[in-house]
Structure formats: structure tokens, C-alpha cells
Amino acid sequence: MSSPLKTTLILFLSFLTSLTVARSNCVETLLPVSIAANNTEIKLAAPRNQQELTDLITRISSQTSNVTSEVQTGKTLDAANTVELAIHGFGFDHSYWNFGGTGSKYNYVEAAPPRWACHLNLRQACAACEVPSHWKARRKHFNRVVGVGHSYGSVTLFGLVEKYGNVLDAMVLTAFAPLGGFAFSAFAAVGWTIASVGDPKRFGSLPSSYMISEGLSNDQHSFFRYGNYEPAVLRSAFNAREASTLGEVLSAGGGPALNYTNPLLIVTGDKDYPNCGGNCYQKFSGVNLVEASKVVFPAVTKFATYIPAETGHGNNLHLSAPEAYGKIQDWIRQL
């Protein structure tokens, strides 16, 4: 089903891939975006200090811009001319999708070498990103757009199809289980800290409404399942953690996607703490918490789930990642 928004999205992604590199398949650039949206007015002043931020988190848990992007391409397109539009979650940037770089088993992009992938960072603009002069123009046209999200990125895609229906041809939502009811306790466990205070070297210029996790243990608690990750990966993810804003945190959520009817795959680890309190096999309406996500997609007929074993909220950072990538790519190939 076509729509003006879907047509714009396909043209937008085609423009991105008009830039390719002779020796590297990664492109970073700034995208000017004009947006018309129904925004939530959050009538809160930015916290003046750490105590105010901590108090705000406690109270919550008791109850036109530039978009930094990365285009990663394979040598050829698949038969359906598919592009994957991948959006990361809290605490990461677009490098979540190619974590560890070339040859890493955690690199999701390399799990689909024939397919084109577009990774969008929806956090903040990168003024240093420029387009080198040696890139050559080569436009590509995409017939199928598959949205792939992680955590808040999955929530973002959920909000997109809730509003616009079948603007995506298919979706893969990872670290997603909206009916668990554990979000508030997990939210507080992050230990949200004013970014410019917690890491002044990296975030000293950001206003006090930007936040990061407090420490390594907080990231382990929120994203990792002990025994199924490499300690060096935890340390690397923590050192590269990115800031999130109060606006992002307070505006997450939404109602059911009544008009989305296209295929959907949900991939959530069985030990996902933010979504399931560490046990996604808890029963909800007779099924587990991941299967129960079907409730918010009542019109979807091609619905599937995959629950990686011994895997926390940061799916891509576990030793189970390669198997999960294979399941995702097999599902996309069968569309």
C-alpha cells in the first residue's frame, strides 16, 4: 500500500544511497528534515542540579532539525530491492547496529551482506559530519522498506505505524514487549545522571536535560544478562554510551496500531529486564509477554516472535546475537 509519506521515505532513502565509497561501505552525513508533528508539551523546567533530576526520576517511576545517519551498503540488492531502516534505543547511537566494526559477531549489518541498510540516529546533530569529495553518485531505488528497531527505536517505529499505518512494508521490533508493566522500575534502575556532570569530557557542553546512565553496573543491570556476554563488550558499550533527553523519556508510549496490517516480527530476550522484569515467559492472557505484544497490533495477520535464550535488553551485545541475526534475516527473506 502506497502513501505520500511512504513515497517520501523511499525517495529519502534512495537519496542517501546516492553516495557510495570506493573502499568503504559506510556513509555518515547530516540530513535536513522538515517535520510536522503533534508534539507533547512537557511543562517541566530542566533540572538545575543532580538532586532535582534524581527526584524527577523517582516521581516518574512512582507512576525542524538535523538527523545524523549512516548508510551501509552491500555490493548488490536482494531480489525485492529491500532497504532496512534501523533505529537504535536509549544509551546508544547508530553504531549499535555495527557494534565492534567489520568482522565482529555483534555487527548486525554484516548479517545481511546483500541487503542495503540505513541507520538513523535520532538523538542529536553531529556538526562535524561532512560529505567527503571522493564519494561517487549512484542512485538506487528501493521497492520494500523494512523497519528494524531496538528498545526506544522499536517504540519509535511503533508510533510511526500507529499514526500512518502501512508506511512500512514490514517491521522487526527488538527489545520490545509493551505489556510487561516493568518500565517504571527499570527506568529508575538506570540511575539517570545529568550527562554534563556524569561525563563532562564528552557531554560538558550539553544542557542539563540530557542524561546518561550512572555507572557500569547500571548498564549491566539494564542491558545485559550475566554469563552470556563478554566483559569487554559491556565495558566498550558503557564507554561509548550516549545521552538521552528528558523529552524522549517522557514522550515514549502510545496506543494500539490499529491500521498496520503488514508483517511483524518481535525479537526480545527472555531475560529482558526493562520489558519483562527479567522473565519474558511470564504468562499474560495465556501466552508469554512477547507473544502478548500482538494485542497492540490487532490487524496484523503475519505475526511472529523469537525469544533468544539468556539474553537481556541489549540483544545485539550478547553471545546469542549471531543466532538472532540469522532468525531475523531468514524472516525478511521469506517476506
N, C-alpha and C positions, 0 to 999 in steps of 0.2 A: 504494500500500500504506500502510495507516494503522498507527500505533503510538502508545502513550501519550506517548512523547517528541515525536513529530511533532505530535500534537494539542496538547500543551503549547506547542510552538513557535508554532503557528498562533495560538493564543489569546494568547500573549505578544506577537506582532507586531500582532495586532488591537488589543490594549490600547494599544500605542504610538501607533497612528494614531487613537486616540480623541481625541487632542489636535491641533488644527489651528490655524493662524494666519490671520487675515483677509488680511494683506498679505504675509506671508512663508510660504514652504513648508518652512522648516527648523525643527525642534524639537530642542532639546537638553535632556536630563533625566538623572536618576540612576535606575537600575533595581536594586532589591534582588533578589539572586539567591541561592537556596539550592542548593548543589551537593553531590552525592555523586559522588566520583570515585576511581579507582585512581591515586593520585599516586606519582610517583617521589621517593624520599627521596634528596636530594643531600647527601652528608655532606661538605660543604665550608664552612669559615668564610668570611665576607665578607672580601675583600681589605682589608688595613689601609692600603695605600697604592698609588700608581700602579705601582710596580715589581712588587708582588705580582700585580696584575691583569694586567700585561703578561706575566709569567711563566706565569700560568694559561692565558692565550690561546695562548701558544706551545706549552705542553704539550698542550692540547686539539687544536690544529691539527696537531700531530705525530701524531696519531691522530684560605567564605561571605564575599561581598564586593559592592562596588558596581561596576556596569559603566556607563561613560559611553557614551551613544549619541546618534545623531542620526537623526531620521526626516525624509526628504524626500519630498514627495508631488507628484504631478501632479493635474490637475483631475479626471481620470476614471481608472478602472481599465480594463485591457485585457479582452478577452472572457473570458479564463481566470481573471480576478481574481488576477494574479500579484504576488508580492512578491519583491524581490531582497534577500537578506541578504548584505551585503558586509562583508568583514573585511580590514583592511589588514595590512601586514607591518612588519618591523623598521624603526625610524627614522622612522615616520610616525604620525599619528593618523587619525581618521575623515575628516579634511578631504582625505586623499589622493584620495577619490572625487569631490570637487567642487573640485579644485585650481584656483586662480585665481578662483573665485567665479562669479557669474552672467555669462553671455556668454563665458566662457573656453572655448577649444577643447579645453582639458585637463579640462574638467568632465564626468566620466563620467555623472553623474546626469542632466544635460541631454540626453544622447544618447538617453534614453528618456523623453520628457516625459509620455506617457500612463500610464507604469507607476509603481508605488509602490516606493520603495527604503528599506531600513533599514540604516543603517551603525552597526556596533558597534565601539567602541573597547575592546579587551580589555587595555589596559595598566594604567591606574591610575584611581582615582576622582577626580572633579572636584568638590570640596566647594562650589565657587562656583556650580555648575549648579542652578538652581531653575526652577520652572514658573511663568511669569507668569500673572497672574489673568485676562488678557483672552483666553486661549485658550478655544475653544468645543468641547464634547464632540461627537464624531461618530464612532461606531464603524464599522469596516469589517471585512468578513470576507474572508479570502484562501483560495482553493482550491489555489493552487500556490506552493510556496516554492522559489526558485532560489538556491542558494548561490553567491556570487561572491567569490573570494579573490585576494589578491596576496601572493606570497612566503610569509612565515610565516602569513599569513591563509589561503593555499591549503593549507599544511601542517595548519593547524587544522581546516579542513573535511575534509581527507583523514582526519585522526584521528577526526573525528565519524562519517563513514560507515564507517570501518574497524570502529568499535565498534558502531554502531547500524544499519548497512545503509541501507535506503532511507528514512531520516528526511527527506531532501531529495528533491524531485521531479526536480531536475536540478542540475548543477554547472558552473560556469565557473572553472577554475583558471588564473590568470595568473602569469607568472614562476615556472613550475613545471616541473621536469624532474629527478626524483629519482635518476636512474641515471647522471648525469654524472660523479660522483666528484670534483668540484672544490670541494665545500663547504668543506673544511678550509682550503685555500689562500686562498679568497675570504674566509673567516671572519677569518683573520689580517690580511688586507689592509684591513679596516675601520679598523684602528688603534684598537681599543676603548679608551676612556678613561673613568675614573670621572667620572660626569656632574657631580657637585658640584665637581669640580676643573676639568674642561674648560669648563664654563659655569656658574660659581657664581651668576650673576644669575638664571638660570632654574631651576637644579636644586640650589641650595645646600642645600636642606632634605632632599634625598633621601639615603638611606643609600648606602654605598659599593658595594653590589651592583647599583646602577643605572649603566648605561653609555651612552655616546654615541660616535659616530664622531669621530675625532681632528680632521679638518680638511676643508676644501672639496675638496681633491684626492682624499681617501679616498672621499668621496661620489661624485665624478665617476667614479672607478675602479670603484666597486661598482654604481652605478645607471645611469650614462649612457653613451651611445655618441657619441663626439666627431663633430661635423658634423651631427647630427640632433636637436639641442636648442638652445633659446635660452639664452645665458649667464645672462640674468636669472632664468630658471626654475631653473637649478642653484643660483644664489645664494639665491633665495627658499626652495627646498626645504631647503638647508643651514641657513639662519637659523631655520627652523621645525622642524628635526629634533627628534624625541622620543627619550626614553630607553627603553632595553630592560633587562631584568633578566637576571642570570646564570641564574635558573631557567628563563626562556623559552628561552634559548640552549641550555642543556644538556638540555632535555627534548624538543627537536624530533626528529621522526622517527617511524617506525613500520613495521609490516608491511603486506602487501597487503590491500586492501579486498575481501575475498572475497564478502561478501554485498551489495555495492552493485551494482545492475543497471540503474539509471536512466541517462538521457542524460548525457554528459560532453563538454565542450569544453575543450581546453587551449590557451592563448594565451601563447606565450613568444617573446620577441625573439630573432632569430638571433644577436645579439652579447651574449647574457646571460652575464656573466662568472661570477657565483656558481654558476649551474647547469651551464654548458657550457664554462667556460674561455674564453668569447668566441666560440665557434663551435658553435652548436647543430645544424649539419648534419653533425657528425661521425657516423660510422657506429656503430651499436650493434645487434647482432643483425640486420644487413641493412637497418636503417632509421636515420633520424636520432634524436638524443637526445630530441626532443619526442615523436615517434611512439612511441618505445620506452617511454614512460610507461604505455602500455596494459598492460604487464606487471604493474603493481601494481593494476590494475582488471580482473582476468581475466574477470569475469562481465558486464562492460558490453558491450552489442551496438551501441548508438548512440554511437560514439566518433568525435570529430573534433578536428582540430588546426588552428591558424592560427599562422604564424610571421611576425610583422611584420619587414620588412627594416630593416637598420641601426638596430636597437633593442636597448637594454640592459635591465638588470634592472628599472628603474623604468618599466614600459610606459607609464603614464599621463603621463609627463613628457617624452615625445618628440614630435617633429612628426608622427610616424606615429600618434599616439593617436586622432585622429578616425576614421581608416580602420579601426583595430582596434575601436573602439566600434561602428561600423556592422556589422562582421562578427559581433560578439557579439550585438547586438540582433536581427540577421537570424536568427541561430541560435535565439535564445529564441522569436522569433515563430513559428518553424516547428515548435516542440515539439508 
